[in-house]
Amino acid sequence: MTLHPLIAALSKHKAGVILIAMQIALTLAIVCNAVFIIGQRIERVGRTTGIDESNLFLLSQQWVGAPSGDDADSIAKLDAMQREDLAALRALPDVQSVSSINSLPLLGSSWNGAIDIKPDSKKAFGRTTYYFGDDQMFPTLGMHLIAGRAFNAGDVHNQGFRDQKDPDIVILTKVLADKLFPKGDAVGKAAYLNGSGKPVTVVGVVEKLQAPGLFNSDDTTYNSTLAPVRLDANFARYAIRAKPGRLEAAMRAVTPALYAVNPMRVLDDNSVKSFADIRHDAYEADRGMAILMAVVALVLLCVTAAGIVGLTSFWVGQRHRQIGVRRALGARKIDILHYFQMENLMIAGAGVVIGIAMAVGLNMWLMTQYEMARIPVLYVGVGVLAMLALGQLAVFVPARRASNVPPVVATRAA
Amino acid sequence: MFIHYVQLGFYSLRRNPVLTLLMVMSIGLGVAASMTTWSVFRVVSGNPLPDKSSQLFVPQLDNWGPNDIVKNGQPPNAVTYRDAMAFMQAHEAERQTALYPVRYAVTPERTGAEPFRVQGHAVFADFFPMFELPFRFGAGWSRADDDAHAGAVVISRQLNDRVFGGANSVGRSIHLGDHDFRITGVLDNWNPQPRFYDVSNHSAFGDQPDIFVPFNRAIDLHTQTNGNNACHENSAPGFEGWLHSECVWIAFWAELPDAAAQSRFRSFLEGYGAKQQQSGRFNWPPQAQMHNLQDWLDYTRVVPSETPVSLAVSAGFLLVCLVNAVGLMLAKFMRRAPEIGVRRALGATRQAIYAQFLAEATMVGLAGGLVGLAFTALGILAIGVVFEAAIARLAHFDLWLITLTVLTAIVATLIAAFYPAWRAAQVQPAWQLKSN
């Protein structure tokens, strides 16, 4: 088929051609970026925390009338109350293990600081998040120790919530340990926390543990430091692992058990939360954004397809007579079909070329405004193929109708 | 004449229902997508205190120095206790308050009732007039109460309903933590969105605070912050050590009604920073800056990034739907070229053709607006899936949104119709008559 008559015919319908091309270009730009956002969100939601999330839940509670001072007496009293709670929880039949904890991955509230291999560093070398818990932290969270040892009961000490005393020993996540000690020999080495001059010894390395904060940039989200410290305040959090399959029973049992220990506390519906719910809430916005983008992209594709069907139908109607003439002069049905398909391919081709530029431009604008990553070529490539396929799909019905125009039409008046 | 055009339009729309349906749906969907996201956007980016937002300022002081890697060269968003107290004592603004979030357990007087949690803020007396809090009973406490470290409290209407059954509880006390607080006022509903007054400490969208207690009293009771605490280095042990540390956790607000007051406060702030440097606290010239309310919300990026991105995407969506509508209308109008030719030959002016097709477009726009209204209602129902519950609860359907939806649809359709209508008006009667 020679393209010359095709182009000549298109130039008679400049407005329609430009409109379809524009629509394809805009759709490509928006759909590419929408799908890219969906991909990024799915990737974010799919990140693993490094802990065994099944059968795990968190209890947050606050005592009423507990000492609020930070003198040794008050701290000792608060610690005794906390240990009493821990003992009561550990005695429950459905509970496997319990640890005091300051936060959990994805929970949001975090305690962050800096870590360095040199003492008294004023320019922090690495950002880290802190997890404070007792010797049961490892079995309760189900982390994988890959070097050194876990904390034992003798390592654990307690301190007031605002006592910023450095621990003696810490365990680091692998990414953090590798950053500080690139040779992979972190165990036994000294590190310094928050620009202090006191060395803390690294006793172990865990494979992975995500920070509680959701907005950490990708390179700090697994920089965690674990310390064997029970923090004492007038509130406390306990991470609890239920025996396999006993999660609901354990979650029901903890509130009465703690009220039996001491009724003077605030424990409401929000106090007991399974890790599945923590994860669900943490990624609510990401999930929503992905759904919104998917709906927008889908509806947009439908609207564009409908537009192509509408305009092509109009052209077919307009050229009814010409089609009849072509058929009478010997063109086969398939030639007519191909003609309209080719025409659509050319318009869509022009549209996607503009669309690629617009997609990249939109992505660059989003990058400057909202900390978005650069869109990979793959997304644009797939988008281009999808738009061309959409055009072909949309044009098929009117083109088929065109090919069914009988040659006899040529002999009739329009 | 207009009525006649509307009738003609109606007739024509019924003649090709598929094309009409496509146009109406296309416009309806585009309008609904942009209106749904706009309904969220207007909530999250609204000005919470329009008459005063340019007079309320947040000062910032760079007490961590240029080497801190956390803030990318910007001073921290909150201030230390010592700086907040120095600002309060200097009294350079007409009104001023330091504040931080607190949480207490309330012990009910009835025996057997379980204690429950309340949250709110520790503030100074100026907070209430400064942010124009509405009172149902009583009022805030006085500056003298601040100085006396009095145990006063202002409670929300909800808390008053829960504890006192909605009665005027001014003068009675409530047991917070371990201490009695005397109620000086009961608020009416007050929950500006975004909750601008403490954005660096808690999420900007959420429930109304239950209580406000005097700042000095909360500090006396060693009440911990219920919000963020950011430290640059380890502080001395205990609560006292924390108060004197370089940890930042307090929000500070100054009311500066005019330019003179603003420049006075700015120079006070710079002078204060310089003095701290001279006294050896900093070995760098501390950057001091202040933002007014609206700039502060921008600076702290209160609006969740989901919202503007989806608004941008929805605007693009509307654009595609419009381009689509232009194409479909062009097809629809040009299909009637013979009819236009006859009308023109019978003496209709170009303006008359214009009017006829714009009337038809208005009807398409109106139908699109009604369809859009239905989709917008659906979209607002579905918003809960997309945005955080706290924000989704605020997006609602009101008369303003309904009007705007229908108006957007009509105006957008008319804009889209200009080119097709112009093309229709350009139809040469002679050609059409000849080919017929």
Interface residues (C-beta under 8 A of the other chain):
Chain A: A15 G16 L19 I20 M22 Q23 L26 T27 A29 I30 N33 A34 I37 Q62 W63 V64 G65 S68 G69 D70 D71 N112 G113 A114 K122 K123 A124 R127 G160 F161 R162 D163 Q164 K165 D166 L193 N194 G195 S196 A233 N234 P263 M264 R265 V266 L267 D268 E284 A285 R287 G288 M289 I291 L292 M293 V296 V299 L300 V303 T304 A306 G307 V309 G310 L311 S313 F314 G317 Q318 L362 L366 Q369 Y370 E371 A414
Chain B: L19 L22 M25 S26 L29 G30 A33 N67 D68 I69 V70 R103 A105 T107 E114 P115 F116 R117 G177 D178 L221 H222 T223 Q224 A230 C231 H232 E233 N234 S235 P237 G238 F239 G241 W242 P304 S305 E306 P308 V309 S310 A312 V313 S314 G316 F317 L319 V320 C321 V323 N324 V326 G327 L328 L330 A331 K332 M334 R335 V385 V386 F387 E388 A389 Y419 R423 S435
